[in-house]
Amino acid sequence: MADINRVVMGVTMAIVAIAIGFALLGDSTQNAPVVSPPVVSAPTTSPPPEEPAMVEDEAPAKPIMAGWDRLESALDPGVGHEQHQLAIILPPSDDVYSGKLMYDASENIQLVALHGPLAEGEDRGQAIWTPDGEAKFALTFVDPMNAKGEWQFAGNALAVHTMNPTPFIVDYKVDYEEMPMSETVITGTTQSVIDPGMGHESHQIAILLAPSSDVYSGILSYSASEPIQLITLRGPIGSGEQPDMTWTPDGKTIFELTFVDPENAMGSWEFSGNALAVHTMNPTEFTVSYSVSATVTAGEAEIEEMEEPATVESEVPEEPSGPQTVSVDIPAGTSVPGCEETNECWLPSSVTIEMGDTVEWTNSDTAAHTVTGGLPADGPSGVFDSSLVLSGAQYAFTFEETGSYDYFCMVHPWMVGNVQVN
């Protein structure tokens, strides 16, 4: 009987143990969902780190300053520049751009202004840029060896450039005017002539803005066939003035000379004066392409005083008989090429007189001119030469021998006239 009780007790304990086990297993199963949420929520927490990465890729390296623009360079389309990069800021125009460029690039850049397009035969040793070998522009190329700076310029186009094949970024601000051609806003190419100044007979000069009673102020950008010097004249000066450097065509009309030697063939210059020129101390001709943008202000009273004697002379009545005086006018605007196309650089361009008669030229232009015997290709003949005839002044010459006399303006060699003496 005792044995039976022990068996019954053992079975009872086993049943209780099994029940406790099931209870513990049930508790474990009910608590399982508390563990699983981190696994489910993992995908929702992973995107946030990716979003900043996308924003960083699209954002610029640095913010653009207020009022500035940004350009990325492209392959330079110029012949011979296929491995270079170019960012065009102001595209080629028939007008002249002038002003100040401020730039901040991702690497060192070069500064470019173009002048043209050039007429056939005008590419004579100056630097040239062309997209197709036919349309050619003179090139002002300045390498400041920096990535950030400022540049005063004038030209028919404006760009920045590198000789590297990889693109660059440039932030820029350009304060400029786009001005149509006029007597003081010019793009051109010219050949130098012998300097008419006393003591400069072995030098070459190209006068860009001829001596005038007005004062020119502006910007010149240039590209020459050799290194040149830059010149402005002030005056004519009074007899009491004694500047350090002077220039005179005749020993009487004297100008104060500003002479700058940048020791380069390409560059830009901010100037002011009564005349503008470029110059070399070499006897051989040079070619210069240029853009000038200048404003004009009224000159000094002393210039008007110099013109008064000429005005008085013109009022002297001519004798009714005997030798005659024939008038030739130098019309306004002849300091800019174009009058030669209509044969109106002198009015009239050809006169016929008798031996002993006088021809009197009156300068109605705002720029100074010369009346010089000879032809531009051959140079002065030595028969007659007015030196500089200022605006409003006259020059007269009496022809004592028969013959045909060609003449031209040394400052503006496209102006050619003729006097026939019977």
C-alpha positions as a Markdown table, in Angstrom:
| # | Residue | x | y | z |
|---|---|---|---|---|
| 1 | Met | 0.0 | 0.0 | 0.0 |
| 2 | Ala | 2.8 | 2.4 | 0.8 |
| 3 | Asp | 4.4 | 1.6 | -2.5 |
| 4 | Ile | 1.2 | 2.5 | -4.3 |
| 5 | Asn | 1.1 | 5.9 | -2.5 |
| 6 | Arg | 4.7 | 6.7 | -3.5 |
| 7 | Val | 3.9 | 5.9 | -7.2 |
| 8 | Val | 0.8 | 8.2 | -7.0 |
| 9 | Met | 2.8 | 11.0 | -5.5 |
| 10 | Gly | 5.6 | 10.7 | -8.1 |
| 11 | Val | 3.0 | 10.9 | -11.0 |
| 12 | Thr | 1.4 | 13.9 | -9.3 |
| 13 | Met | 4.7 | 15.7 | -9.1 |
| 14 | Ala | 5.5 | 15.0 | -12.7 |
| 15 | Ile | 2.2 | 16.5 | -13.8 |
| 16 | Val | 2.8 | 19.6 | -11.8 |
| 17 | Ala | 6.3 | 20.0 | -13.3 |
| 18 | Ile | 4.9 | 19.6 | -16.8 |
| 19 | Ala | 2.3 | 22.3 | -16.1 |
| 20 | Ile | 4.9 | 24.7 | -14.8 |
| 21 | Gly | 6.9 | 24.2 | -17.9 |
| 22 | Phe | 4.0 | 24.9 | -20.2 |
| 23 | Ala | 3.3 | 28.0 | -18.2 |
| 24 | Leu | 6.8 | 29.3 | -18.6 |
| 25 | Leu | 6.7 | 28.6 | -22.3 |
| 26 | Gly | 3.5 | 30.5 | -22.6 |
| 27 | Asp | 5.0 | 33.5 | -20.9 |
| 28 | Ser | 8.0 | 33.4 | -23.3 |
| 29 | Thr | 5.7 | 33.3 | -26.3 |
| 30 | Gln | 3.6 | 36.3 | -25.2 |
| 31 | Asn | 6.8 | 38.4 | -24.6 |
| 32 | Ala | 8.3 | 37.7 | -28.1 |
| 33 | Pro | 6.8 | 40.8 | -30.0 |
| 34 | Val | 8.6 | 43.1 | -27.6 |
| 35 | Val | 11.9 | 42.0 | -29.1 |
| 36 | Ser | 10.9 | 42.1 | -32.8 |
| 37 | Pro | 10.2 | 45.9 | -33.3 |
| 38 | Pro | 13.9 | 47.0 | -33.7 |
| 39 | Val | 14.2 | 44.6 | -36.6 |
| 40 | Val | 11.0 | 45.9 | -38.3 |
| 41 | Ser | 12.0 | 49.6 | -37.7 |
| 42 | Ala | 15.5 | 49.3 | -39.0 |
| 43 | Pro | 14.6 | 50.2 | -42.7 |
| 44 | Thr | 12.8 | 53.4 | -41.5 |
| 45 | Thr | 15.9 | 54.7 | -39.7 |
| 46 | Ser | 18.4 | 54.1 | -42.6 |
| 47 | Pro | 17.3 | 56.8 | -45.1 |
| 48 | Pro | 18.2 | 59.9 | -43.0 |
| 49 | Pro | 22.0 | 59.5 | -43.4 |
| 50 | Glu | 21.5 | 59.3 | -47.2 |
| 51 | Glu | 19.6 | 62.6 | -47.7 |
| 52 | Pro | 22.5 | 64.9 | -46.5 |
| 53 | Ala | 24.8 | 63.1 | -48.9 |
| 54 | Met | 22.6 | 63.9 | -51.9 |
| 55 | Val | 22.3 | 67.6 | -50.9 |
| 56 | Glu | 26.1 | 67.9 | -50.5 |
| 57 | Asp | 26.6 | 66.6 | -54.0 |
| 58 | Glu | 24.3 | 69.1 | -55.6 |
| 59 | Ala | 25.3 | 72.2 | -53.5 |
| 60 | Pro | 27.9 | 74.6 | -54.9 |
| 61 | Ala | 31.4 | 74.6 | -53.5 |
| 62 | Lys | 30.8 | 78.2 | -52.2 |
| 63 | Pro | 27.9 | 80.6 | -52.3 |
| 64 | Ile | 27.8 | 83.2 | -55.1 |
| 65 | Met | 28.2 | 86.8 | -53.9 |
| 66 | Ala | 25.3 | 89.1 | -54.4 |
| 67 | Gly | 25.3 | 90.7 | -57.8 |
| 68 | Trp | 27.8 | 88.2 | -59.2 |
| 69 | Asp | 27.3 | 85.5 | -61.8 |
| 70 | Arg | 28.9 | 82.0 | -62.3 |
| 71 | Leu | 30.1 | 80.3 | -65.4 |
| 72 | Glu | 31.6 | 76.9 | -66.1 |
| 73 | Ser | 34.2 | 76.8 | -68.9 |
| 74 | Ala | 33.9 | 74.8 | -72.1 |
| 75 | Leu | 36.5 | 73.8 | -74.8 |
| 76 | Asp | 37.9 | 76.8 | -76.5 |
| 77 | Pro | 36.5 | 76.9 | -80.1 |
| 78 | Gly | 39.6 | 78.8 | -81.4 |
| 79 | Val | 41.8 | 77.1 | -84.0 |
| 80 | Gly | 44.9 | 75.9 | -82.2 |
| 81 | His | 43.2 | 76.2 | -78.8 |
| 82 | Glu | 41.5 | 72.8 | -78.9 |
| 83 | Gln | 43.0 | 71.7 | -75.6 |
| 84 | His | 42.2 | 74.9 | -73.8 |
| 85 | Gln | 39.2 | 76.0 | -71.7 |
| 86 | Leu | 37.2 | 79.2 | -72.3 |
| 87 | Ala | 34.4 | 81.0 | -70.5 |
| 88 | Ile | 32.8 | 83.8 | -72.6 |
| 89 | Ile | 31.5 | 86.6 | -70.5 |
| 90 | Leu | 30.6 | 89.1 | -73.2 |
| 91 | Pro | 30.1 | 87.6 | -76.7 |
| 92 | Pro | 31.5 | 89.2 | -79.9 |
| 93 | Ser | 29.7 | 92.4 | -80.9 |
| 94 | Asp | 29.9 | 95.2 | -83.5 |
| 95 | Asp | 30.0 | 97.7 | -80.6 |
| 96 | Val | 32.8 | 98.3 | -78.1 |
| 97 | Tyr | 32.5 | 97.0 | -74.5 |
| 98 | Ser | 34.4 | 98.9 | -71.9 |
| 99 | Gly | 34.5 | 98.7 | -68.1 |
| 100 | Lys | 35.8 | 96.7 | -65.2 |
| 101 | Leu | 35.8 | 92.9 | -64.7 |
| 102 | Met | 35.9 | 91.4 | -61.2 |
| 103 | Tyr | 36.6 | 87.7 | -61.1 |
| 104 | Asp | 37.1 | 84.8 | -58.6 |
| 105 | Ala | 37.9 | 81.5 | -60.3 |
| 106 | Ser | 38.6 | 77.9 | -59.2 |
| 107 | Glu | 42.1 | 78.2 | -60.6 |
| 108 | Asn | 44.5 | 80.7 | -62.1 |
| 109 | Ile | 43.1 | 82.2 | -65.3 |
| 110 | Gln | 44.0 | 84.4 | -68.2 |
| 111 | Leu | 42.1 | 87.5 | -69.4 |
| 112 | Val | 41.0 | 87.9 | -73.0 |
| 113 | Ala | 39.7 | 90.8 | -75.1 |
| 114 | Leu | 39.1 | 90.6 | -78.8 |
| 115 | His | 39.2 | 93.3 | -81.5 |
| 116 | Gly | 37.6 | 92.9 | -84.8 |
| 117 | Pro | 36.8 | 91.1 | -86.9 |
| 118 | Leu | 39.8 | 92.2 | -88.9 |
| 119 | Ala | 39.7 | 93.2 | -92.6 |
| 120 | Glu | 41.6 | 91.1 | -95.1 |
| 121 | Gly | 45.4 | 91.7 | -94.7 |
| 122 | Glu | 45.1 | 93.3 | -91.3 |
| 123 | Asp | 46.7 | 90.3 | -89.4 |
| 124 | Arg | 50.3 | 91.5 | -89.6 |
| 125 | Gly | 52.1 | 90.0 | -86.7 |
| 126 | Gln | 49.7 | 90.8 | -83.8 |
| 127 | Ala | 48.2 | 87.9 | -81.8 |
| 128 | Ile | 45.1 | 86.4 | -83.6 |
| 129 | Trp | 42.2 | 84.3 | -82.5 |
| 130 | Thr | 39.9 | 82.7 | -85.1 |
| 131 | Pro | 37.1 | 80.1 | -84.8 |
| 132 | Asp | 37.4 | 79.0 | -88.5 |
| 133 | Gly | 40.5 | 80.4 | -90.0 |
| 134 | Glu | 38.5 | 83.0 | -91.9 |
| 135 | Ala | 36.9 | 85.4 | -89.3 |
| 136 | Lys | 39.9 | 86.7 | -87.5 |
| 137 | Phe | 40.1 | 88.8 | -84.3 |
| 138 | Ala | 43.1 | 90.5 | -82.8 |
| 139 | Leu | 43.8 | 89.1 | -79.3 |
| 140 | Thr | 44.6 | 90.9 | -76.2 |
| 141 | Phe | 45.8 | 88.2 | -73.8 |
| 142 | Val | 46.8 | 89.1 | -70.3 |
| 143 | Asp | 48.0 | 86.5 | -67.7 |
| 144 | Pro | 47.8 | 88.0 | -64.2 |
| 145 | Met | 48.9 | 84.6 | -62.7 |
| 146 | Asn | 46.0 | 84.7 | -60.2 |
| 147 | Ala | 42.5 | 83.3 | -59.7 |
| 148 | Lys | 41.0 | 86.5 | -58.2 |
| 149 | Gly | 41.3 | 90.1 | -59.2 |
| 150 | Glu | 40.1 | 93.0 | -61.4 |
| 151 | Trp | 40.8 | 94.1 | -65.0 |
| 152 | Gln | 40.0 | 97.4 | -66.8 |
| 153 | Phe | 39.3 | 96.4 | -70.5 |
| 154 | Ala | 37.9 | 97.6 | -73.9 |
| 155 | Gly | 37.1 | 95.3 | -76.8 |
| 156 | Asn | 34.5 | 93.6 | -79.0 |
| 157 | Ala | 34.4 | 90.5 | -76.7 |
| 158 | Leu | 35.4 | 89.5 | -73.2 |
| 159 | Ala | 36.4 | 86.1 | -71.9 |
| 160 | Val | 38.6 | 84.3 | -69.3 |
| 161 | His | 40.7 | 81.3 | -70.3 |
| 162 | Thr | 43.1 | 78.6 | -69.2 |
| 163 | Met | 45.5 | 76.4 | -71.2 |
| 164 | Asn | 44.4 | 73.3 | -69.2 |
| 165 | Pro | 42.0 | 70.7 | -70.7 |
| 166 | Thr | 39.8 | 70.4 | -67.6 |
| 167 | Pro | 36.9 | 72.8 | -67.0 |
| 168 | Phe | 37.1 | 75.5 | -64.4 |
| 169 | Ile | 34.4 | 77.6 | -62.6 |
| 170 | Val | 34.5 | 81.4 | -62.5 |
| 171 | Asp | 32.4 | 83.8 | -60.4 |
| 172 | Tyr | 32.4 | 87.3 | -61.9 |
| 173 | Lys | 30.8 | 90.7 | -61.9 |
| 174 | Val | 31.3 | 93.0 | -64.9 |
| 175 | Asp | 30.5 | 96.7 | -64.8 |
| 176 | Tyr | 30.5 | 97.8 | -68.4 |
| 177 | Glu | 29.0 | 99.9 | -71.2 |
| 178 | Glu | 28.3 | 98.7 | -74.8 |
| 179 | Met | 28.9 | 101.7 | -77.0 |
| 180 | Pro | 28.5 | 102.1 | -80.8 |
| 181 | Met | 31.4 | 103.3 | -82.9 |
| 182 | Ser | 32.1 | 107.1 | -82.9 |
| 183 | Glu | 35.1 | 109.4 | -83.2 |
| 184 | Thr | 36.2 | 108.4 | -79.7 |
| 185 | Val | 34.9 | 104.8 | -79.5 |
| 186 | Ile | 37.0 | 102.9 | -82.0 |
| 187 | Thr | 38.1 | 99.4 | -82.9 |
| 188 | Gly | 40.8 | 99.4 | -85.6 |
| 189 | Thr | 44.1 | 98.2 | -86.9 |
| 190 | Thr | 46.7 | 100.6 | -88.2 |
| 191 | Gln | 50.3 | 100.7 | -89.3 |
| 192 | Ser | 52.8 | 103.0 | -87.7 |
| 193 | Val | 54.5 | 105.9 | -89.4 |
| 194 | Ile | 57.6 | 108.0 | -88.8 |
| 195 | Asp | 57.1 | 110.0 | -85.6 |
| 196 | Pro | 56.7 | 113.7 | -86.8 |
| 197 | Gly | 58.0 | 114.9 | -83.4 |
| 198 | Met | 61.3 | 116.8 | -83.4 |
| 199 | Gly | 64.0 | 114.5 | -82.2 |
| 200 | His | 61.9 | 111.4 | -82.9 |
| 201 | Glu | 62.7 | 111.1 | -86.6 |
| 202 | Ser | 64.0 | 107.5 | -86.2 |
| 203 | His | 61.0 | 106.4 | -84.2 |
| 204 | Gln | 57.6 | 105.0 | -85.2 |
| 205 | Ile | 54.2 | 106.1 | -83.9 |
| 206 | Ala | 50.6 | 105.2 | -84.4 |
| 207 | Ile | 48.2 | 108.0 | -83.4 |
| 208 | Leu | 44.9 | 106.6 | -82.2 |
| 209 | Leu | 43.3 | 109.8 | -81.0 |
| 210 | Ala | 44.8 | 112.8 | -82.7 |
| 211 | Pro | 45.7 | 116.0 | -80.8 |
| 212 | Ser | 42.6 | 118.0 | -80.0 |
| 213 | Ser | 41.4 | 120.9 | -78.0 |
| 214 | Asp | 39.2 | 118.4 | -76.1 |
| 215 | Val | 40.4 | 116.1 | -73.4 |
| 216 | Tyr | 40.0 | 112.4 | -73.9 |
| 217 | Ser | 39.5 | 110.0 | -70.9 |
| 218 | Gly | 39.0 | 106.3 | -71.3 |
| 219 | Ile | 40.4 | 102.8 | -71.7 |
| 220 | Leu | 42.7 | 101.4 | -74.4 |
| 221 | Ser | 43.2 | 97.6 | -75.0 |
| 222 | Tyr | 45.8 | 96.8 | -77.6 |
| 223 | Ser | 47.6 | 93.9 | -79.4 |
| 224 | Ala | 50.7 | 94.9 | -81.4 |
| 225 | Ser | 53.2 | 93.1 | -83.5 |
| 226 | Glu | 56.0 | 94.0 | -81.1 |
| 227 | Pro | 56.4 | 95.5 | -77.6 |
| 228 | Ile | 55.2 | 99.2 | -77.7 |
| 229 | Gln | 55.2 | 102.3 | -75.5 |
| 230 | Leu | 52.0 | 104.2 | -74.5 |
| 231 | Ile | 51.7 | 107.9 | -75.0 |
| 232 | Thr | 49.3 | 110.7 | -74.1 |
| 233 | Leu | 49.8 | 114.4 | -74.8 |
| 234 | Arg | 48.5 | 117.4 | -72.8 |
| 235 | Gly | 48.3 | 120.8 | -74.3 |
| 236 | Pro | 49.5 | 122.7 | -76.2 |
| 237 | Ile | 51.1 | 124.0 | -73.0 |
| 238 | Gly | 51.7 | 127.7 | -72.1 |
| 239 | Ser | 55.1 | 129.3 | -72.5 |
| 240 | Gly | 55.5 | 129.5 | -68.7 |
| 241 | Glu | 55.2 | 125.7 | -68.3 |
| 242 | Gln | 58.3 | 123.5 | -68.1 |
| 243 | Pro | 57.3 | 119.8 | -67.8 |
| 244 | Asp | 59.9 | 117.1 | -67.6 |
| 245 | Met | 59.0 | 115.5 | -71.0 |
| 246 | Thr | 57.6 | 117.3 | -74.1 |
| 247 | Trp | 56.7 | 116.6 | -77.7 |
| 248 | Thr | 56.6 | 119.1 | -80.5 |
| 249 | Pro | 56.1 | 118.8 | -84.3 |
| 250 | Asp | 57.6 | 122.2 | -85.1 |
| 251 | Gly | 59.3 | 123.6 | -82.0 |
| 252 | Lys | 56.4 | 126.1 | -81.4 |
| 253 | Thr | 53.4 | 123.9 | -80.6 |
| 254 | Ile | 54.5 | 122.1 | -77.5 |
| 255 | Phe | 52.8 | 119.3 | -75.6 |
| 256 | Glu | 53.5 | 117.7 | -72.2 |
| 257 | Leu | 54.3 | 114.0 | -72.9 |
| 258 | Thr | 53.3 | 111.1 | -70.7 |
| 259 | Phe | 55.4 | 108.1 | -71.8 |
| 260 | Val | 54.7 | 104.6 | -70.3 |
| 261 | Asp | 56.7 | 101.6 | -71.3 |
| 262 | Pro | 54.9 | 98.4 | -70.1 |
| 263 | Glu | 57.4 | 96.2 | -72.0 |
| 264 | Asn | 54.7 | 94.2 | -73.7 |
| 265 | Ala | 52.8 | 93.9 | -77.0 |
| 266 | Met | 49.3 | 93.2 | -75.4 |
| 267 | Gly | 47.5 | 94.9 | -72.5 |
| 268 | Ser | 45.1 | 97.6 | -71.3 |
| 269 | Trp | 45.6 | 101.1 | -70.1 |
| 270 | Glu | 43.4 | 103.7 | -68.5 |
| 271 | Phe | 44.4 | 107.1 | -69.9 |
| 272 | Ser | 43.6 | 110.8 | -70.1 |
| 273 | Gly | 45.0 | 113.5 | -72.4 |
| 274 | Asn | 44.6 | 115.7 | -75.5 |
| 275 | Ala | 46.0 | 112.9 | -77.7 |
| 276 | Leu | 46.6 | 109.1 | -77.5 |
| 277 | Ala | 49.2 | 107.1 | -79.4 |
| 278 | Val | 51.4 | 104.0 | -79.2 |
| 279 | His | 55.1 | 104.2 | -80.1 |
| 280 | Thr | 58.4 | 102.4 | -80.6 |
| 281 | Met | 62.0 | 103.6 | -80.7 |
| 282 | Asn | 62.6 | 101.4 | -83.7 |
| 283 | Pro | 62.8 | 102.7 | -87.3 |
| 284 | Thr | 60.7 | 99.8 | -88.7 |
| 285 | Glu | 56.9 | 99.9 | -89.0 |
| 286 | Phe | 54.7 | 98.0 | -86.5 |
| 287 | Thr | 51.0 | 96.9 | -86.6 |
| 288 | Val | 48.6 | 97.5 | -83.8 |
| 289 | Ser | 45.0 | 96.4 | -83.3 |
| 290 | Tyr | 43.1 | 98.2 | -80.6 |
| 291 | Ser | 39.8 | 99.1 | -79.0 |
| 292 | Val | 39.4 | 102.6 | -77.5 |
| 293 | Ser | 36.4 | 103.8 | -75.5 |
| 294 | Ala | 36.8 | 107.4 | -74.4 |
| 295 | Thr | 34.7 | 110.3 | -73.3 |
| 296 | Val | 35.4 | 113.9 | -74.2 |
| 297 | Thr | 35.4 | 117.1 | -72.1 |
| 298 | Ala | 36.1 | 120.6 | -73.2 |
| 299 | Gly | 39.7 | 121.7 | -73.4 |
| 300 | Glu | 41.4 | 124.7 | -71.8 |
| 301 | Ala | 41.0 | 128.3 | -72.9 |
| 302 | Glu | 44.6 | 128.7 | -73.9 |
| 303 | Ile | 44.0 | 126.4 | -76.9 |
| 304 | Glu | 41.2 | 128.7 | -78.1 |
| 305 | Glu | 43.6 | 131.6 | -77.7 |
| 306 | Met | 46.1 | 129.9 | -80.0 |
| 307 | Glu | 43.4 | 129.5 | -82.7 |
| 308 | Glu | 42.4 | 133.2 | -82.7 |
| 309 | Pro | 45.2 | 134.4 | -85.0 |
| 310 | Ala | 44.2 | 131.8 | -87.5 |
| 311 | Thr | 40.6 | 133.0 | -87.4 |
| 312 | Val | 41.7 | 136.6 | -87.9 |
| 313 | Glu | 43.8 | 135.6 | -90.9 |
| 314 | Ser | 40.8 | 134.0 | -92.5 |
| 315 | Glu | 38.9 | 137.3 | -92.3 |
| 316 | Val | 41.4 | 139.2 | -94.4 |
| 317 | Pro | 39.7 | 139.9 | -97.7 |
| 318 | Glu | 41.3 | 138.5 | -100.9 |
| 319 | Glu | 42.6 | 140.8 | -103.6 |
| 320 | Pro | 40.2 | 141.0 | -106.5 |
| 321 | Ser | 42.9 | 140.4 | -109.0 |
| 322 | Gly | 46.3 | 138.6 | -109.3 |
| 323 | Pro | 47.0 | 135.4 | -107.4 |
| 324 | Gln | 44.0 | 133.7 | -105.9 |
| 325 | Thr | 43.4 | 131.7 | -102.7 |
| 326 | Val | 41.5 | 128.4 | -103.0 |
| 327 | Ser | 39.9 | 126.9 | -99.9 |
| 328 | Val | 39.9 | 123.2 | -98.9 |
| 329 | Asp | 37.9 | 122.0 | -95.9 |
| 330 | Ile | 38.9 | 119.2 | -93.6 |
| 331 | Pro | 35.4 | 118.0 | -92.6 |
| 332 | Ala | 34.3 | 116.6 | -89.3 |
| 333 | Gly | 34.7 | 112.9 | -88.8 |
| 334 | Thr | 37.7 | 112.4 | -91.0 |
| 335 | Ser | 39.7 | 111.1 | -88.1 |
| 336 | Val | 37.7 | 107.9 | -88.4 |
| 337 | Pro | 38.3 | 105.7 | -91.5 |
| 338 | Gly | 35.5 | 105.8 | -94.1 |
| 339 | Cys | 35.8 | 109.2 | -95.8 |
| 340 | Glu | 38.2 | 107.7 | -98.3 |
| 341 | Glu | 35.4 | 105.5 | -99.6 |
| 342 | Thr | 33.5 | 108.5 | -100.8 |
| 343 | Asn | 36.5 | 110.7 | -101.6 |
| 344 | Glu | 35.4 | 113.2 | -99.0 |
| 345 | Cys | 38.4 | 113.4 | -96.6 |
| 346 | Trp | 39.2 | 116.8 | -98.1 |
| 347 | Leu | 36.5 | 119.0 | -99.6 |
| 348 | Pro | 37.3 | 119.2 | -102.4 |
| 349 | Ser | 39.7 | 116.3 | -102.6 |
| 350 | Ser | 41.3 | 117.7 | -105.8 |
| 351 | Val | 41.8 | 121.3 | -106.8 |
| 352 | Thr | 43.2 | 123.0 | -109.9 |
| 353 | Ile | 45.0 | 126.4 | -109.5 |
| 354 | Glu | 47.3 | 128.6 | -111.4 |
| 355 | Met | 51.0 | 129.0 | -110.6 |
| 356 | Gly | 51.3 | 131.5 | -107.8 |
| 357 | Asp | 48.0 | 130.7 | -106.3 |
| 358 | Thr | 47.5 | 129.7 | -102.7 |
| 359 | Val | 45.6 | 126.8 | -101.2 |
| 360 | Glu | 44.3 | 127.3 | -97.7 |
| 361 | Trp | 43.1 | 124.2 | -95.6 |
| 362 | Thr | 40.7 | 124.8 | -92.7 |
| 363 | Asn | 40.3 | 122.1 | -90.1 |
| 364 | Ser | 36.6 | 121.7 | -89.3 |
| 365 | Asp | 37.2 | 118.4 | -87.5 |
| 366 | Thr | 37.6 | 118.1 | -83.7 |
| 367 | Ala | 40.9 | 116.2 | -84.1 |
| 368 | Ala | 44.2 | 117.7 | -85.3 |
| 369 | His | 45.5 | 116.8 | -88.8 |
| 370 | Thr | 48.5 | 117.5 | -91.0 |
| 371 | Val | 48.7 | 118.6 | -94.6 |
| 372 | Thr | 51.8 | 116.8 | -95.8 |
| 373 | Gly | 53.1 | 116.7 | -99.4 |
| 374 | Gly | 53.6 | 113.1 | -100.7 |
| 375 | Leu | 51.8 | 109.8 | -100.3 |
| 376 | Pro | 51.4 | 107.4 | -97.4 |
| 377 | Ala | 53.3 | 104.6 | -99.2 |
| 378 | Asp | 56.2 | 106.9 | -100.2 |
| 379 | Gly | 56.3 | 109.2 | -97.2 |
| 380 | Pro | 56.6 | 113.0 | -97.1 |
| 381 | Ser | 57.9 | 114.7 | -100.3 |
| 382 | Gly | 59.4 | 117.6 | -98.4 |
| 383 | Val | 57.6 | 120.2 | -100.6 |
| 384 | Phe | 55.2 | 121.3 | -97.9 |
| 385 | Asp | 54.1 | 120.2 | -94.5 |
| 386 | Ser | 51.8 | 121.9 | -92.1 |
| 387 | Ser | 52.7 | 120.0 | -88.9 |
| 388 | Leu | 49.7 | 119.7 | -86.7 |
| 389 | Val | 46.7 | 121.8 | -87.6 |
| 390 | Leu | 44.5 | 122.0 | -84.6 |
| 391 | Ser | 40.7 | 122.1 | -84.6 |
| 392 | Gly | 39.5 | 125.4 | -86.1 |
| 393 | Ala | 42.9 | 126.4 | -87.4 |
| 394 | Gln | 44.2 | 126.9 | -91.0 |
| 395 | Tyr | 47.2 | 126.2 | -93.0 |
| 396 | Ala | 48.1 | 127.9 | -96.3 |
| 397 | Phe | 50.7 | 127.1 | -99.0 |
| 398 | Thr | 51.6 | 129.1 | -102.2 |
| 399 | Phe | 52.5 | 127.0 | -105.2 |
| 400 | Glu | 55.2 | 128.7 | -107.2 |
| 401 | Glu | 55.8 | 125.9 | -109.7 |
| 402 | Thr | 53.6 | 123.9 | -112.0 |
| 403 | Gly | 53.0 | 120.2 | -111.5 |
| 404 | Ser | 50.8 | 117.7 | -109.7 |
| 405 | Tyr | 51.1 | 117.6 | -105.9 |
| 406 | Asp | 49.7 | 114.7 | -103.9 |
| 407 | Tyr | 49.3 | 115.2 | -100.2 |
| 408 | Phe | 48.0 | 113.3 | -97.1 |
| 409 | Cys | 47.5 | 113.5 | -93.4 |
| 410 | Met | 50.3 | 111.8 | -91.4 |
| 411 | Val | 48.0 | 111.2 | -88.5 |
| 412 | His | 45.3 | 109.7 | -90.6 |
| 413 | Pro | 47.0 | 108.2 | -93.7 |
| 414 | Trp | 43.8 | 107.2 | -95.4 |
| 415 | Met | 43.2 | 111.0 | -96.1 |
| 416 | Val | 44.8 | 111.7 | -99.6 |
| 417 | Gly | 44.3 | 114.7 | -101.8 |
| 418 | Asn | 45.8 | 116.4 | -104.8 |
| 419 | Val | 46.6 | 119.9 | -106.1 |
| 420 | Gln | 47.1 | 120.5 | -109.8 |
| 421 | Val | 49.1 | 123.6 | -110.7 |
| 422 | Asn | 48.9 | 125.0 | -114.2 |
